[in-house]
Amino acid sequence: MPRRRSSVGAVVFALLVLATVAAFAWSQRLKRDPLVIDRVTFGTPASRGFTPNRDCRFDRGRIRFRVTRSDRAIVQIVKPGGRLVVTLARDRYLKRYHFFTFYWDGRSRIGGRAPPGRYKLRVKLLGQDRVLVPPGVIRLHRAPREPLPGCARARPRGSS
């Protein structure tokens, strides 16, 4: 009887080793697959966030990314916990290896100003049934005061 237990144990051990090797090979294959969304940038390198106070300086946040597989998508801004803030594009065709730029004015989906804080980009790829949340955050800063409507954009600096 003891001989039979050792042969069952050897078979179980061999199956575990085989399963481990198969899992390792599968994970290596997944690592070699290209990213679906890459080259994600938020804002410009000079800005650390944006303040939507209508002074024509950093009033909108810029979101730019590229996808490696063509698909229809929904592009959204969410809180880090996943709660939806606003939808930037619905059922938008994203062609592979093309850059897409979206702008967010700091408003929520109900029309009011979103509170200051950190926000994330969420891209739902409809054909692949995937939801992608790339690393990085969009920082929305509180404006010190609400300026008067109109911009001094056309007036060069230093002129009266």
Rosetta silent file (secondary structure, phi, psi, omega in degrees, C-alpha in Angstrom):
SEQUENCE: MPRRRSSVGAVVFALLVLATVAAFAWSQRLKRDPLVIDRVTFGTPASRGFTPNRDCRFDRGRIRFRVTRSDRAIVQIVKPGGRLVVTLARDRYLKRYHFFTFYWDGRSRIGGRAPPGRYKLRVKLLGQDRVLVPPGVIRLHRAPREPLPGCARARPRGSS
SCORE:     score description
SCORE:     0.000 S_00000001
   1 L     0.000  -39.624  179.645    0.000    0.000    0.000 S_00000001
   2 H   -60.949  -29.939  178.940    2.757    2.571    0.702 S_00000001
   3 H   -63.819  -35.891 -178.152    4.029    2.173   -2.867 S_00000001
   4 H   -66.942  -40.779  178.507    0.721    3.353   -4.281 S_00000001
   5 H   -62.994  -40.125 -179.608    0.744    6.623   -2.254 S_00000001
   6 H   -67.587  -34.003  178.543    4.208    7.530   -3.473 S_00000001
   7 H   -72.084  -35.434  175.969    3.185    7.005   -7.120 S_00000001
   8 H   -66.675  -41.222  177.879    0.067    9.211   -6.636 S_00000001
   9 H   -62.990  -37.909  179.011    2.225   11.859   -5.008 S_00000001
  10 H   -67.181  -38.946  179.262    4.678   11.728   -7.926 S_00000001
  11 H   -66.589  -43.972  178.690    1.841   12.160  -10.439 S_00000001
  12 H   -62.404  -42.627  178.614    0.406   15.134   -8.514 S_00000001
  13 H   -62.149  -43.065  179.972    3.879   16.698   -8.283 S_00000001
  14 H   -64.213  -40.399  177.582    4.443   16.221  -12.038 S_00000001
  15 H   -64.632  -39.564  177.674    1.068   17.830  -12.814 S_00000001
  16 H   -65.095  -40.461  177.577    1.893   20.821  -10.602 S_00000001
  17 H   -64.069  -43.677  178.892    5.255   21.275  -12.318 S_00000001
  18 H   -62.606  -42.381  178.629    3.583   21.059  -15.730 S_00000001
  19 H   -64.930  -38.395  178.550    0.921   23.618  -14.725 S_00000001
  20 H   -64.657  -43.341  178.717    3.612   25.991  -13.410 S_00000001
  21 H   -65.064  -41.024  179.008    5.593   25.802  -16.660 S_00000001
  22 H   -64.769  -41.623  178.336    2.429   26.402  -18.706 S_00000001
  23 H   -64.367  -39.696  177.672    1.469   29.430  -16.561 S_00000001
  24 H   -63.376  -44.240  179.713    4.976   30.868  -16.954 S_00000001
  25 H   -63.536  -39.659  179.368    4.852   30.438  -20.754 S_00000001
  26 H   -65.533  -41.944 -179.249    1.420   32.121  -20.893 S_00000001
  27 H   -67.432  -36.014  177.251    2.573   35.087  -18.806 S_00000001
  28 H   -66.167  -36.615  177.289    5.631   35.587  -21.010 S_00000001
  29 H   -64.444  -41.919  179.220    3.392   35.612  -24.081 S_00000001
  30 H   -65.573  -34.878  179.382    1.171   38.274  -22.503 S_00000001
  31 H   -66.384  -31.308 -178.626    4.199   40.426  -21.675 S_00000001
  32 H   -78.124  -19.634  179.219    5.273   40.439  -25.335 S_00000001
  33 L   -64.974  139.785  179.530    1.887   41.686  -26.557 S_00000001
  34 L   -68.918  156.109  175.994    1.920   45.430  -27.306 S_00000001
  35 L   -65.556  147.891  179.147    0.030   47.829  -25.101 S_00000001
  36 L   -81.492  -35.764  177.280   -3.442   48.696  -26.342 S_00000001
  37 E  -127.020  129.310 -178.325   -3.191   52.344  -25.256 S_00000001
  38 E  -145.395  176.454 -179.171    0.157   54.077  -25.043 S_00000001
  39 E    51.705   50.509 -178.873    1.921   57.444  -25.136 S_00000001
  40 E   -85.800  129.129  174.354   -0.615   59.017  -22.808 S_00000001
  41 E  -132.427  146.217  178.101    0.014   62.647  -21.837 S_00000001
  42 E  -120.430  118.788  179.143   -2.034   65.022  -19.730 S_00000001
  43 L    73.201 -160.350  177.509   -1.602   68.757  -20.316 S_00000001
  44 L  -107.413  160.385  179.730    1.676   70.232  -21.410 S_00000001
  45 L   -59.736  -28.489 -178.728    5.050   69.537  -19.817 S_00000001
  46 L   -76.441  -25.236 -176.210    5.112   73.087  -18.421 S_00000001
  47 L   -99.180  142.345  178.077    1.752   72.791  -16.669 S_00000001
  48 L  -103.474    9.830 -178.821    1.121   70.678  -13.606 S_00000001
  49 L   163.775 -169.236  177.753   -2.639   70.959  -13.915 S_00000001
  50 E  -143.013  155.954 -178.630   -5.278   73.376  -15.061 S_00000001
  51 L  -126.974  102.623 -177.816   -7.573   75.998  -13.559 S_00000001
  52 L   -79.540   71.639 -177.930  -10.831   76.510  -15.477 S_00000001
  53 L  -112.604   15.841  176.479  -11.432   80.109  -14.356 S_00000001
  54 L    60.434   35.026  173.865  -11.891   81.672  -17.836 S_00000001
  55 L  -101.566    8.389  177.783   -8.695   83.714  -17.765 S_00000001
  56 L    68.388   16.004  174.748   -7.498   82.040  -21.004 S_00000001
  57 L  -126.807  115.767  179.278   -4.518   80.452  -19.248 S_00000001
  58 L    55.910   42.226 -179.759   -4.711   76.729  -18.520 S_00000001
  59 L   -82.385  -20.695  179.622   -8.527   76.779  -18.796 S_00000001
  60 L  -128.343  145.124  174.700   -8.735   73.344  -20.378 S_00000001
  61 E   -93.096  133.786 -179.358   -6.940   70.125  -19.650 S_00000001
  62 E   -99.899  133.204  177.644   -5.480   68.333  -22.654 S_00000001
  63 E  -122.382  125.551 -177.657   -5.545   64.546  -22.892 S_00000001
  64 E  -134.606  134.437  178.360   -3.569   62.883  -25.687 S_00000001
  65 E  -155.781  173.271  179.686   -3.046   59.198  -26.365 S_00000001
  66 E  -134.816  144.149  175.531   -2.582   56.582  -29.042 S_00000001
  67 E  -111.349  151.247 -179.288   -4.153   53.149  -29.464 S_00000001
  68 L  -101.345   -4.280  176.005   -2.450   50.148  -31.059 S_00000001
  69 L  -135.319  131.012  178.897   -5.688   48.447  -32.167 S_00000001
  70 L   -67.715  140.025  179.654   -8.524   50.120  -34.060 S_00000001
  71 E  -171.053  164.575  171.340  -11.853   50.088  -32.239 S_00000001
  72 E   -88.264  143.923 -172.943  -14.886   52.161  -31.308 S_00000001
  73 E  -145.618  162.039  169.973  -14.540   53.691  -27.868 S_00000001
  74 E  -116.569  125.714 -178.527  -16.042   55.800  -25.111 S_00000001
  75 E  -108.124  124.741 -174.323  -13.576   58.292  -23.596 S_00000001
  76 E  -135.065  158.000  169.497  -14.349   59.426  -20.049 S_00000001
  77 E  -107.846  131.129 -178.009  -12.917   61.322  -17.095 S_00000001
  78 E  -131.952  159.718  170.291  -13.383   59.542  -13.767 S_00000001
  79 L   -72.928  158.409 -179.855  -12.444   60.008  -10.128 S_00000001
  80 L   -56.240  -24.347  176.943   -9.650   57.648   -8.980 S_00000001
  81 L   -77.995  -11.708  178.282  -12.305   55.427   -7.378 S_00000001
  82 L   108.258   -3.280 -179.428  -14.004   54.951  -10.757 S_00000001
  83 L   -72.132  130.747 -177.473  -16.992   57.314  -10.391 S_00000001
  84 E   -68.106  133.355  175.866  -17.857   58.942  -13.739 S_00000001
  85 E  -104.768  -51.945 -179.837  -17.323   62.714  -13.952 S_00000001
  86 E  -157.438  150.388  174.909  -17.843   63.440  -17.665 S_00000001
  87 E  -102.724  122.434 -178.775  -17.886   61.664  -21.020 S_00000001
  88 E   -87.405  -32.152  179.598  -15.648   63.335  -23.614 S_00000001
  89 E  -152.215  139.086  178.899  -16.554   61.102  -26.580 S_00000001
  90 E  -118.295  130.390  176.170  -19.176   58.432  -27.212 S_00000001
  91 E    53.382   44.452 -179.307  -18.825   55.690  -29.816 S_00000001
  92 E   -90.520  132.446  177.731  -15.752   57.386  -31.329 S_00000001
  93 E   -79.385  124.070  177.889  -13.731   55.428  -33.862 S_00000001
  94 E  -111.060  111.800 -179.557  -10.082   55.277  -32.797 S_00000001
  95 L   -82.618  139.673 -175.956   -7.777   54.224  -35.624 S_00000001
  96 L   -63.513  145.426  179.164   -4.673   52.330  -34.601 S_00000001
  97 L    59.384   27.765  171.822   -1.354   54.164  -34.345 S_00000001
  98 L  -116.902  144.480  177.375   -2.996   57.587  -34.595 S_00000001
  99 E   -84.834  142.864  177.818   -2.868   60.159  -31.810 S_00000001
 100 E  -125.685  134.481 -178.678   -6.137   61.447  -30.392 S_00000001
 101 E  -120.256  131.353  176.870   -6.474   64.665  -28.425 S_00000001
 102 E  -127.314  151.193  178.854   -9.375   65.527  -26.148 S_00000001
 103 E  -122.037  139.757  176.999   -9.925   68.612  -24.020 S_00000001
 104 E  -119.845  128.851 -177.392  -11.717   68.828  -20.696 S_00000001
 105 L   -91.936    8.547  177.538  -13.000   72.190  -19.451 S_00000001
 106 L    85.547    8.190  179.909  -13.309   71.109  -15.801 S_00000001
 107 E   -96.058  150.853  176.496  -17.075   70.658  -15.919 S_00000001
 108 L   -89.964  177.357 -176.617  -18.937   67.601  -14.703 S_00000001
 109 L   -69.592  -18.527  177.925  -21.639   65.782  -16.659 S_00000001
 110 L   -91.722    2.225  173.312  -24.377   67.769  -14.885 S_00000001
 111 L   100.667  -18.799  179.000  -22.829   71.048  -16.059 S_00000001
 112 L   -81.851  170.659  177.747  -21.316   72.377  -12.833 S_00000001
 113 E   -72.016  135.901  175.452  -17.642   72.773  -12.071 S_00000001
 114 L   -73.480  145.737  179.708  -15.936   69.632  -10.906 S_00000001
 115 L   -67.707  152.884  177.871  -14.244   69.973   -7.508 S_00000001
 116 L   -59.845  147.987  178.524  -10.460   70.420   -7.442 S_00000001
 117 E   154.596 -164.076 -178.735   -8.535   67.188   -7.236 S_00000001
 118 E  -102.912  138.800 -179.380   -7.072   64.326   -9.180 S_00000001
 119 E  -132.247  159.694 -177.940   -8.908   62.670  -12.053 S_00000001
 120 E  -123.570  157.693  173.812   -8.168   59.717  -14.334 S_00000001
 121 E   -92.519  137.441  174.540   -8.747   58.886  -17.979 S_00000001
 122 E  -131.238  127.859  179.358  -10.904   55.839  -18.783 S_00000001
 123 E  -119.468  118.551  177.283  -11.213   54.428  -22.303 S_00000001
 124 E   -99.337  114.263  177.213  -13.835   51.758  -22.949 S_00000001
 125 E   -88.836  113.139 -170.612  -13.059   49.806  -26.121 S_00000001
 126 L   -73.152  -40.876 -178.588  -16.433   48.565  -27.313 S_00000001
 127 L   -70.706  -31.810 -179.178  -15.345   45.935  -29.858 S_00000001
 128 L   -94.152   -7.183 -178.407  -12.827   44.322  -27.516 S_00000001
 129 L    54.434   49.778 -179.551  -15.065   44.683  -24.456 S_00000001
 130 E  -126.301  149.298  174.177  -12.156   46.177  -22.473 S_00000001
 131 E  -120.012  121.950 -177.423  -11.888   49.076  -20.071 S_00000001
 132 E  -114.498  130.410  174.567   -8.474   50.773  -19.928 S_00000001
 133 L  -124.808   96.357 -176.975   -7.356   53.212  -17.233 S_00000001
 134 L   -69.878  159.539  177.694   -3.792   54.287  -18.063 S_00000001
 135 L   -67.273  160.821 -179.204   -1.415   55.463  -15.338 S_00000001
 136 L   102.953  158.575 -178.386   -1.145   59.152  -14.549 S_00000001
 137 L  -131.637  157.553  172.546   -3.600   61.744  -13.314 S_00000001
 138 E  -103.464  123.734 -178.320   -5.226   64.951  -14.496 S_00000001
 139 E  -100.985  122.573  177.009   -4.923   67.653  -11.835 S_00000001
 140 E  -106.821  116.678 -178.108   -7.721   70.174  -11.547 S_00000001
 141 L   -97.588  152.848  175.146   -6.700   73.149   -9.394 S_00000001
 142 L   -77.802  134.021  177.930   -8.966   75.620   -7.678 S_00000001
 143 L   -79.089  139.746 -179.799   -8.881   79.041   -9.253 S_00000001
 144 L   -62.013  -36.595  177.294   -8.072   81.870   -6.808 S_00000001
 145 L  -157.091  160.286  178.857  -10.952   83.975   -8.120 S_00000001
 146 L   -88.323  109.527 -179.585  -13.386   84.008  -11.023 S_00000001
 147 L   -72.699  167.353  178.109  -12.124   86.618  -13.525 S_00000001
 148 L   -68.373  150.843  178.037  -14.380   88.706  -15.672 S_00000001
 149 L   -61.096  149.729 -179.084  -15.510   87.226  -18.984 S_00000001
 150 L   103.136  151.304 -176.712  -13.242   87.934  -21.928 S_00000001
 151 L  -122.943  155.064  173.411   -9.595   87.347  -22.483 S_00000001
 152 L   -99.205   31.391 -174.811   -6.577   89.481  -23.028 S_00000001
 153 L   -65.106  -38.278 -175.892   -5.303   86.821  -25.424 S_00000001
 154 L   -76.135  -21.770 -177.485   -4.996   89.151  -28.439 S_00000001
 155 L   -82.273  124.861  179.221   -3.076   91.806  -26.500 S_00000001
 156 L   -67.850  155.413  179.584    0.687   91.189  -26.500 S_00000001
 157 L   -63.971  137.785  176.956    2.499   91.136  -23.205 S_00000001
 158 L    89.517   -7.186  178.065    3.759   94.484  -21.961 S_00000001
 159 L   -95.023  157.408 -178.947    1.313   96.617  -23.971 S_00000001
 160 L   -97.510    0.000    0.000   -1.388   98.781  -22.404 S_00000001
